């Protein structure tokens, strides 16, 4: 449970009512990310229950099941470059990029996960 209030993000719209299941550390990084990036940020996916089909298909539930990641909608090379640059500046060290599906995964990690990594989908 957390009582964090964000300037640019809402529980209902951005977290589908699951903001209390998000890691407070990650939540605290989102407003600075929005400011550094300088453009609106649309969150496609945040907390996912271990029963969610995407998580259930994995060997172990991933970063979203720990409330430790968001997928941000991102279309185009320049926007993706600027978002990733802003994310690195704001301290995100786990970044997944999908140009095909137009999103960037931003994570803060969980026990057992590599602390610093970047990947593509
Ligand atoms: Zn993700």
Backbone and ligand atoms as CSV (ligand in chain L), in Angstrom:
chain,resi,resn,atom,element,x,y,z
A,1,UNK,N,N,0.845,-1.203,0.000
A,1,UNK,CA,C,0.000,0.000,0.000
A,1,UNK,C,C,0.872,1.241,0.000
A,2,UNK,N,N,0.551,2.179,-0.802
A,2,UNK,CA,C,1.270,3.454,-0.761
A,2,UNK,C,C,0.275,4.589,-0.973
A,3,UNK,N,N,0.637,5.757,-0.490
A,3,UNK,CA,C,-0.235,6.923,-0.637
A,3,UNK,C,C,0.423,7.984,-1.494
A,4,UNK,N,N,1.191,7.525,-2.466
A,4,UNK,CA,C,1.933,8.458,-3.301
A,4,UNK,C,C,0.977,9.140,-4.278
A,5,UNK,N,N,1.089,10.456,-4.357
A,5,UNK,CA,C,0.307,11.219,-5.332
A,5,UNK,C,C,1.251,11.704,-6.424
A,6,UNK,N,N,0.868,11.426,-7.650
A,6,UNK,CA,C,1.700,11.846,-8.763
A,6,UNK,C,C,1.024,12.991,-9.509
A,7,UNK,N,N,1.857,13.865,-10.068
A,7,UNK,CA,C,1.330,15.020,-10.788
A,7,UNK,C,C,0.788,14.618,-12.156
A,8,UNK,N,N,1.516,13.750,-12.817
A,8,UNK,CA,C,1.190,13.461,-14.220
A,8,UNK,C,C,0.491,12.123,-14.432
A,9,UNK,N,N,0.281,11.357,-13.377
A,9,UNK,CA,C,-0.278,10.011,-13.550
A,9,UNK,C,C,-1.393,9.783,-12.538
A,10,UNK,N,N,-2.414,9.048,-12.950
A,10,UNK,CA,C,-3.520,8.757,-12.026
A,10,UNK,C,C,-3.709,7.248,-11.882
A,11,UNK,N,N,-4.173,6.886,-10.709
A,11,UNK,CA,C,-4.414,5.469,-10.409
A,11,UNK,C,C,-5.389,4.870,-11.422
A,12,UNK,N,N,-6.511,5.554,-11.631
A,12,UNK,CA,C,-7.559,5.008,-12.498
A,12,UNK,C,C,-7.089,4.876,-13.942
A,13,UNK,N,N,-6.511,5.955,-14.485
A,13,UNK,CA,C,-6.151,5.960,-15.899
A,13,UNK,C,C,-4.873,5.180,-16.193
A,14,UNK,N,N,-3.850,5.442,-15.425
A,14,UNK,CA,C,-2.538,4.896,-15.768
A,14,UNK,C,C,-2.260,3.538,-15.133
A,15,UNK,N,N,-2.883,3.278,-13.972
A,15,UNK,CA,C,-2.572,2.029,-13.258
A,15,UNK,C,C,-3.785,1.105,-13.130
A,16,UNK,N,N,-4.904,1.499,-13.745
A,16,UNK,CA,C,-6.119,0.674,-13.731
A,16,UNK,C,C,-6.489,0.236,-12.301
A,17,UNK,N,N,-6.284,1.144,-11.353
A,17,UNK,CA,C,-6.642,0.859,-9.962
A,17,UNK,C,C,-5.622,0.025,-9.202
A,18,UNK,N,N,-4.486,-0.237,-9.815
A,18,UNK,CA,C,-3.463,-1.082,-9.182
A,18,UNK,C,C,-2.250,-0.299,-8.685
A,19,UNK,N,N,-2.413,1.014,-8.541
A,19,UNK,CA,C,-1.265,1.832,-8.127
A,19,UNK,C,C,-0.707,1.367,-6.782
A,20,UNK,N,N,-1.588,0.887,-5.897
A,20,UNK,CA,C,-1.137,0.437,-4.576
A,20,UNK,C,C,-0.289,-0.825,-4.659
A,21,UNK,N,N,-0.302,-1.479,-5.814
A,21,UNK,CA,C,0.522,-2.687,-5.974
A,21,UNK,C,C,1.868,-2.377,-6.634
A,22,UNK,N,N,2.077,-1.104,-6.953
A,22,UNK,CA,C,3.336,-0.702,-7.595
A,22,UNK,C,C,4.393,-0.391,-6.540
A,23,UNK,N,N,5.641,-0.667,-6.872
A,23,UNK,CA,C,6.760,-0.346,-5.997
A,23,UNK,C,C,6.863,1.180,-5.861
A,24,UNK,N,N,6.847,1.696,-4.614
A,24,UNK,CA,C,6.919,3.154,-4.407
A,24,UNK,C,C,8.160,3.779,-5.056
A,25,UNK,N,N,9.243,3.029,-5.114
A,25,UNK,CA,C,10.466,3.556,-5.743
A,25,UNK,C,C,10.211,3.890,-7.214
A,26,UNK,N,N,9.539,2.965,-7.906
A,26,UNK,CA,C,9.241,3.206,-9.317
A,26,UNK,C,C,8.274,4.380,-9.473
A,27,UNK,N,N,7.246,4.428,-8.628
A,27,UNK,CA,C,6.273,5.525,-8.711
A,27,UNK,C,C,6.978,6.870,-8.561
A,28,UNK,N,N,7.932,6.928,-7.651
A,28,UNK,CA,C,8.667,8.168,-7.413
A,28,UNK,C,C,9.545,8.599,-8.577
A,29,UNK,N,N,9.780,7.704,-9.509
A,29,UNK,CA,C,10.630,8.020,-10.663
A,29,UNK,C,C,9.809,8.510,-11.859
A,30,UNK,N,N,8.484,8.385,-11.783
A,30,UNK,CA,C,7.671,8.662,-12.974
A,30,UNK,C,C,7.472,10.147,-13.276
A,31,UNK,N,N,7.186,10.969,-12.243
A,31,UNK,CA,C,7.043,12.409,-12.509
A,31,UNK,C,C,8.352,13.011,-13.023
A,32,UNK,N,N,9.507,12.694,-12.387
A,32,UNK,CA,C,10.770,13.192,-12.943
A,32,UNK,C,C,11.009,12.719,-14.383
A,33,UNK,N,N,10.596,11.490,-14.696
A,33,UNK,CA,C,10.736,10.980,-16.058
A,33,UNK,C,C,9.906,11.825,-17.028
A,34,UNK,N,N,8.673,12.096,-16.637
A,34,UNK,CA,C,7.772,12.898,-17.484
A,34,UNK,C,C,8.355,14.291,-17.729
A,35,UNK,N,N,8.931,14.880,-16.683
A,35,UNK,CA,C,9.535,16.216,-16.796
A,35,UNK,C,C,10.760,16.185,-17.695
A,36,UNK,N,N,11.603,15.193,-17.502
A,36,UNK,CA,C,12.841,15.091,-18.286
A,36,UNK,C,C,12.528,14.799,-19.746
A,37,UNK,N,N,11.565,13.915,-19.977
A,37,UNK,CA,C,11.165,13.536,-21.335
A,37,UNK,C,C,10.515,14.727,-22.047
A,38,UNK,N,N,9.622,15.422,-21.342
A,38,UNK,CA,C,9.022,16.633,-21.889
A,38,UNK,C,C,7.785,16.425,-22.739
A,39,UNK,N,N,7.304,15.200,-22.816
A,39,UNK,CA,C,6.109,14.891,-23.603
A,39,UNK,C,C,5.169,14.027,-22.765
A,40,UNK,N,N,3.880,14.002,-23.132
A,40,UNK,CA,C,2.959,13.126,-22.392
A,40,UNK,C,C,3.419,11.669,-22.429
A,41,UNK,N,N,3.151,10.979,-21.339
A,41,UNK,CA,C,3.532,9.571,-21.240
A,41,UNK,C,C,2.264,8.738,-21.066
A,42,UNK,N,N,2.089,7.782,-21.946
A,42,UNK,CA,C,0.944,6.870,-21.847
A,42,UNK,C,C,1.451,5.513,-21.383
A,43,UNK,N,N,0.930,5.063,-20.239
A,43,UNK,CA,C,1.334,3.763,-19.702
A,43,UNK,C,C,0.395,2.692,-20.252
A,44,UNK,N,N,0.957,1.758,-21.014
A,44,UNK,CA,C,0.170,0.659,-21.601
A,44,UNK,C,C,-0.080,-0.446,-20.581
A,45,UNK,N,N,0.892,-0.667,-19.710
A,45,UNK,CA,C,0.813,-1.789,-18.781
A,45,UNK,C,C,1.639,-1.456,-17.543
A,46,UNK,N,N,1.088,-1.785,-16.368
A,46,UNK,CA,C,1.854,-1.555,-15.132
A,46,UNK,C,C,1.862,-2.848,-14.338
A,47,UNK,N,N,1.149,-2.891,-13.205
A,47,UNK,CA,C,1.101,-4.134,-12.428
A,47,UNK,C,C,0.356,-5.219,-13.202
A,48,UNK,N,N,0.921,-6.416,-13.223
A,48,UNK,CA,C,0.204,-7.570,-13.780
A,48,UNK,C,C,0.251,-8.685,-12.752
A,49,UNK,N,N,-0.906,-9.248,-12.465
A,49,UNK,CA,C,-0.988,-10.370,-11.525
A,49,UNK,C,C,-0.227,-11.560,-12.094
A,50,UNK,N,N,0.312,-12.413,-11.230
A,50,UNK,CA,C,1.001,-13.622,-11.726
A,50,UNK,C,C,0.079,-14.496,-12.587
A,51,UNK,N,N,-1.238,-14.312,-12.470
A,51,UNK,CA,C,-2.202,-15.082,-13.273
A,51,UNK,C,C,-2.458,-14.477,-14.653
A,52,UNK,N,N,-1.984,-13.250,-14.846
A,52,UNK,CA,C,-2.151,-12.602,-16.151
A,52,UNK,C,C,-1.492,-13.494,-17.214
A,53,UNK,N,N,-2.137,-13.676,-18.371
A,53,UNK,CA,C,-1.608,-14.593,-19.396
A,53,UNK,C,C,-0.134,-14.355,-19.739
A,54,UNK,N,N,0.290,-13.091,-19.810
A,54,UNK,CA,C,1.687,-12.803,-20.156
A,54,UNK,C,C,2.628,-13.302,-19.060
A,55,UNK,N,N,2.215,-13.129,-17.791
A,55,UNK,CA,C,3.063,-13.568,-16.675
A,55,UNK,C,C,3.004,-15.089,-16.511
A,56,UNK,N,N,1.803,-15.643,-16.678
A,56,UNK,CA,C,1.616,-17.090,-16.506
A,56,UNK,C,C,2.421,-17.889,-17.527
A,57,UNK,N,N,2.680,-17.259,-18.693
A,57,UNK,CA,C,3.428,-17.950,-19.752
A,57,UNK,C,C,4.925,-18.016,-19.441
A,58,UNK,N,N,5.390,-17.243,-18.457
A,58,UNK,CA,C,6.820,-17.217,-18.127
A,58,UNK,C,C,7.158,-18.313,-17.114
A,59,UNK,N,N,8.445,-18.685,-17.039
A,59,UNK,CA,C,8.901,-19.649,-16.036
A,59,UNK,C,C,8.554,-19.145,-14.638
A,60,UNK,N,N,8.872,-17.878,-14.411
A,60,UNK,CA,C,8.541,-17.203,-13.150
A,60,UNK,C,C,7.898,-15.873,-13.513
A,61,UNK,N,N,6.954,-15.374,-12.699
A,61,UNK,CA,C,6.377,-14.063,-12.997
A,61,UNK,C,C,7.476,-12.997,-13.094
A,62,UNK,N,N,7.309,-12.071,-14.009
A,62,UNK,CA,C,8.352,-11.078,-14.272
A,62,UNK,C,C,8.188,-9.782,-13.504
A,63,UNK,N,N,8.853,-8.775,-14.024
A,63,UNK,CA,C,8.943,-7.485,-13.343
A,63,UNK,C,C,7.578,-6.841,-13.093
A,64,UNK,N,N,6.660,-7.007,-14.033
A,64,UNK,CA,C,5.336,-6.389,-13.857
A,64,UNK,C,C,4.591,-7.012,-12.673
A,65,UNK,N,N,4.818,-8.295,-12.431
A,65,UNK,CA,C,4.148,-8.973,-11.317
A,65,UNK,C,C,4.713,-8.514,-9.967
A,66,UNK,N,N,5.889,-7.870,-10.007
A,66,UNK,CA,C,6.481,-7.298,-8.792
A,66,UNK,C,C,6.102,-5.821,-8.643
A,67,UNK,N,N,5.300,-5.308,-9.565
A,67,UNK,CA,C,4.968,-3.879,-9.530
A,67,UNK,C,C,6.183,-3.013,-9.783
A,68,UNK,N,N,7.152,-3.583,-10.478
A,68,UNK,CA,C,8.448,-2.920,-10.618
A,68,UNK,C,C,8.730,-2.476,-12.048
A,69,UNK,N,N,7.684,-2.381,-12.876
A,69,UNK,CA,C,7.901,-1.961,-14.263
A,69,UNK,C,C,6.641,-1.345,-14.853
A,70,UNK,N,N,6.861,-0.482,-15.835
A,70,UNK,CA,C,5.761,0.027,-16.657
A,70,UNK,C,C,6.168,-0.108,-18.121
A,71,UNK,N,N,5.175,-0.318,-18.973
A,71,UNK,CA,C,5.389,-0.250,-20.411
A,71,UNK,C,C,4.807,1.077,-20.882
A,72,UNK,N,N,5.637,1.858,-21.547
A,72,UNK,CA,C,5.226,3.178,-22.009
A,72,UNK,C,C,5.048,3.139,-23.524
A,73,UNK,N,N,3.892,3.630,-23.980
A,73,UNK,CA,C,3.647,3.689,-25.419
A,73,UNK,C,C,4.656,4.632,-26.055
A,74,UNK,N,N,5.235,4.219,-27.163
A,74,UNK,CA,C,6.283,5.034,-27.772
A,74,UNK,C,C,6.375,4.703,-29.251
A,75,UNK,N,N,6.047,5.691,-30.098
A,75,UNK,CA,C,6.009,5.451,-31.533
A,75,UNK,C,C,7.108,6.248,-32.221
A,76,UNK,N,N,7.961,5.565,-32.955
A,76,UNK,CA,C,8.957,6.244,-33.773
A,76,UNK,C,C,10.345,6.266,-33.160
A,77,UNK,N,N,11.332,6.376,-34.007
A,77,UNK,CA,C,12.726,6.319,-33.583
A,77,UNK,C,C,13.138,7.467,-32.693
A,78,UNK,N,N,12.731,8.691,-33.042
A,78,UNK,CA,C,13.168,9.837,-32.256
A,78,UNK,C,C,12.544,9.812,-30.868
A,79,UNK,N,N,11.229,9.531,-30.807
A,79,UNK,CA,C,10.544,9.469,-29.509
A,79,UNK,C,C,11.151,8.372,-28.642
A,80,UNK,N,N,11.460,7.248,-29.260
A,80,UNK,CA,C,12.046,6.142,-28.501
A,80,UNK,C,C,13.424,6.538,-27.971
A,81,UNK,N,N,14.222,7.190,-28.817
A,81,UNK,CA,C,15.539,7.655,-28.377
A,81,UNK,C,C,15.398,8.609,-27.183
A,82,UNK,N,N,14.494,9.586,-27.307
A,82,UNK,CA,C,14.337,10.598,-26.251
A,82,UNK,C,C,13.814,9.974,-24.962
A,83,UNK,N,N,12.887,9.024,-25.092
A,83,UNK,CA,C,12.337,8.374,-23.897
A,83,UNK,C,C,13.410,7.538,-23.196
A,84,UNK,N,N,14.169,6.788,-23.973
A,84,UNK,CA,C,15.213,5.945,-23.372
A,84,UNK,C,C,16.294,6.831,-22.735
A,85,UNK,N,N,16.658,7.917,-23.402
A,85,UNK,CA,C,17.658,8.842,-22.839
A,85,UNK,C,C,17.155,9.410,-21.518
A,86,UNK,N,N,15.872,9.818,-21.476
A,86,UNK,CA,C,15.298,10.377,-20.252
A,86,UNK,C,C,15.241,9.318,-19.156
A,87,UNK,N,N,14.877,8.101,-19.538
A,87,UNK,CA,C,14.765,7.014,-18.550
A,87,UNK,C,C,16.112,6.728,-17.908
A,88,UNK,N,N,17.166,6.695,-18.716
A,88,UNK,CA,C,18.514,6.444,-18.178
A,88,UNK,C,C,18.907,7.583,-17.241
A,89,UNK,N,N,18.611,8.817,-17.656
A,89,UNK,CA,C,18.916,9.995,-16.838
A,89,UNK,C,C,18.188,9.926,-15.490
A,90,UNK,N,N,16.980,9.362,-15.510
A,90,UNK,CA,C,16.161,9.306,-14.290
A,90,UNK,C,C,16.438,8.044,-13.459
A,91,UNK,N,N,17.393,7.243,-13.879
A,91,UNK,CA,C,17.824,6.131,-13.040
A,91,UNK,C,C,17.279,4.760,-13.390
A,92,UNK,N,N,16.518,4.652,-14.474
A,92,UNK,CA,C,16.056,3.316,-14.890
A,92,UNK,C,C,17.236,2.548,-15.474
A,93,UNK,N,N,17.437,1.322,-14.990
A,93,UNK,CA,C,18.575,0.525,-15.431
A,93,UNK,C,C,18.147,-0.785,-16.089
A,94,UNK,N,N,16.839,-0.970,-16.208
A,94,UNK,CA,C,16.329,-2.157,-16.906
A,94,UNK,C,C,15.339,-1.659,-17.958
A,95,UNK,N,N,15.754,-1.738,-19.213
A,95,UNK,CA,C,14.982,-1.134,-20.295
A,95,UNK,C,C,14.804,-2.145,-21.420
A,96,UNK,N,N,13.558,-2.323,-21.832
A,96,UNK,CA,C,13.255,-3.180,-22.975
A,96,UNK,C,C,12.583,-2.349,-24.047
A,97,UNK,N,N,13.028,-2.512,-25.274
A,97,UNK,CA,C,12.522,-1.673,-26.361
A,97,UNK,C,C,11.832,-2.531,-27.411
A,98,UNK,N,N,10.581,-2.196,-27.701
A,98,UNK,CA,C,9.885,-2.840,-28.807
A,98,UNK,C,C,9.472,-1.785,-29.817
A,99,UNK,N,N,10.195,-1.708,-30.927
A,99,UNK,CA,C,9.801,-0.788,-32.004
A,99,UNK,C,C,8.616,-1.389,-32.757
A,100,UNK,N,N,8.568,-2.718,-32.808
A,100,UNK,CA,C,7.501,-3.407,-33.537
A,100,UNK,C,C,6.147,-3.161,-32.871
A,101,UNK,N,N,6.113,-3.239,-31.545
A,101,UNK,CA,C,4.848,-3.050,-30.824
A,101,UNK,C,C,4.753,-1.669,-30.187
A,102,UNK,N,N,5.711,-0.797,-30.490
A,102,UNK,CA,C,5.650,0.612,-30.069
A,102,UNK,C,C,5.531,0.815,-28.567
A,103,UNK,N,N,6.436,0.190,-27.801
A,103,UNK,CA,C,6.478,0.500,-26.373
A,103,UNK,C,C,7.901,0.346,-25.845
A,104,UNK,N,N,8.123,0.977,-24.712
A,104,UNK,CA,C,9.396,0.834,-24.002
A,104,UNK,C,C,9.079,0.362,-22.585
A,105,UNK,N,N,9.695,-0.730,-22.194
A,105,UNK,CA,C,9.552,-1.271,-20.837
A,105,UNK,C,C,10.604,-0.600,-19.955
A,106,UNK,N,N,10.146,-0.049,-18.826
A,106,UNK,CA,C,11.054,0.591,-17.878
A,106,UNK,C,C,10.909,-0.087,-16.534
A,107,UNK,N,N,11.988,-0.657,-16.034
A,107,UNK,CA,C,11.900,-1.412,-14.795
A,107,UNK,C,C,12.980,-1.040,-13.800
A,108,UNK,N,N,12.690,-1.351,-12.537
A,108,UNK,CA,C,13.658,-1.095,-11.464
A,108,UNK,C,C,14.181,-2.401,-10.871
A,109,UNK,N,N,13.696,-3.526,-11.379
A,109,UNK,CA,C,14.231,-4.809,-10.951
A,109,UNK,C,C,13.518,-5.422,-9.761
A,110,UNK,N,N,13.903,-6.654,-9.478
A,110,UNK,CA,C,13.351,-7.431,-8.370
A,110,UNK,C,C,14.415,-8.457,-8.006
A,111,UNK,N,N,14.292,-9.088,-6.839
A,111,UNK,CA,C,15.350,-10.005,-6.410
A,111,UNK,C,C,15.645,-11.078,-7.463
A,112,UNK,N,N,16.903,-11.203,-7.824
A,112,UNK,CA,C,17.313,-12.218,-8.784
A,112,UNK,C,C,17.418,-11.734,-10.213
A,113,UNK,N,N,16.916,-10.546,-10.497
A,113,UNK,CA,C,16.972,-10.017,-11.865
A,113,UNK,C,C,18.259,-9.216,-12.057
A,114,UNK,N,N,18.828,-9.243,-13.276
A,114,UNK,CA,C,20.006,-8.400,-13.541
A,114,UNK,C,C,19.685,-6.939,-13.242
A,115,UNK,N,N,20.596,-6.269,-12.551
A,115,UNK,CA,C,20.327,-4.882,-12.114
A,115,UNK,C,C,20.395,-3.892,-13.267
A,116,UNK,N,N,21.311,-4.157,-14.195
A,116,UNK,CA,C,21.504,-3.232,-15.322
A,116,UNK,C,C,21.454,-4.033,-16.608
A,117,UNK,N,N,20.468,-3.717,-17.451
A,117,UNK,CA,C,20.342,-4.466,-18.704
A,117,UNK,C,C,19.444,-3.717,-19.678
A,118,UNK,N,N,19.608,-4.043,-20.931
A,118,UNK,CA,C,18.738,-3.482,-21.973
A,118,UNK,C,C,18.476,-4.607,-22.973
A,119,UNK,N,N,17.262,-4.657,-23.462
A,119,UNK,CA,C,16.921,-5.715,-24.417
A,119,UNK,C,C,15.908,-5.211,-25.417
A,120,UNK,N,N,15.711,-6.004,-26.460
A,120,UNK,CA,C,14.686,-5.679,-27.450
A,120,UNK,C,C,13.683,-6.821,-27.494
A,121,UNK,N,N,12.515,-6.532,-28.033
A,121,UNK,CA,C,11.477,-7.556,-28.210
A,121,UNK,C,C,11.343,-7.871,-29.678
L,1,ZN,ZN,ZN,7.080,-4.594,-19.618
